[in-house]
Amino acid sequence: MSSEVVAAPLNPTVKVYFDVHEGSGTYLNLGISHPIVLSSKATLTPSFALGYNHQQWIDESAWNDANFGLKLTIPLNAHFT
């Protein structure tokens, strides 16, 4: 018997931040990533995220930042990658 894990074409993330005591706005981060198997032991995962600030510590709402990432996962042993 064998099984195979199939990853979605794009793995979305949604993060929402707000300060309940001192801030009065919201920060929203939308991202995507996709793991690419390089070998039986190595995976490369490119990612992209956009941040939108809706008056969190600023007077106006605007797209705040864009982040590109690249993660290489290689296991060191059975317990650490």
FIDREN-536270 format. One line per field, with one value per residue (C-alpha): residue number from 1; x, y, z. Coordinates in steps of 0.05 Angstrom, whole numbers, plus 5000, padded with zeros to 4 digits. Each point is the difference from the previous one (the first is absolute). Layout:
N
k <- [NUM/...]
xx <- [X/...]
yy <- [Y/...]
zz <- [Z/...]
***
This chain:
81
k <- [1/2/3/4/5/6/7/8/9/10/11/12/13/14/15/16/17/18/19/20/21/22/23/24/25/26/27/28/29/30/31/32/33/34/35/36/37/38/39/40/41/42/43/44/45/46/47/48/49/50/51/52/53/54/55/56/57/58/59/60/61/62/63/64/65/66/67/68/69/70/71/72/73/74/75/76/77/78/79/80/81]
xx <- [5000/5026/4974/5019/4990/4978/5012/4952/5026/5005/4995/4965/5008/4959/5024/4963/5033/4968/5017/4944/5029/5037/4991/4937/5012/5013/5058/4984/5052/4982/5050/5012/5053/5013/5048/5043/5031/5073/5018/4976/5031/4998/4941/5003/4941/4993/4951/4969/4959/4966/4985/4942/4998/4931/5018/5042/5046/4992/4946/4984/4989/5050/5036/5059/5050/5016/5044/5033/5030/5036/5007/5043/4983/5052/4994/5062/4975/4935/4982/5026/4992]
yy <- [5000/5070/5070/5066/5070/5049/5074/5052/5041/5062/5000/5064/5035/5056/5036/5056/5043/5052/5032/4995/5051/5056/4994/5016/4967/4933/4969/4945/4954/4956/4948/4940/4946/4936/4943/4971/4932/5001/4930/4949/5043/5072/5047/5071/5046/5068/5049/5068/5044/5068/5043/5050/5050/5028/5057/4959/5054/5043/5050/4968/4930/4974/4939/4998/4947/4943/4941/4946/4939/4936/4944/4938/4942/4945/4951/4996/4936/4967/5057/5064/5033]
zz <- [5000/4984/5006/4969/5027/4946/5014/4975/4941/5044/5076/5022/5067/5031/5063/5035/5054/5045/5067/5050/5050/4964/4925/4962/4932/4968/4961/4949/4969/4940/4975/4956/4998/4963/5020/4945/5015/4977/5024/5050/5055/4976/4988/4973/5017/4966/5031/4990/5047/4997/5061/5005/5057/5017/5047/5049/5029/4936/4978/4932/4972/4949/4973/5047/4978/4953/5021/4958/5033/4984/5051/4991/5046/5009/5059/5045/5033/5021/5048/4967/4932]
***
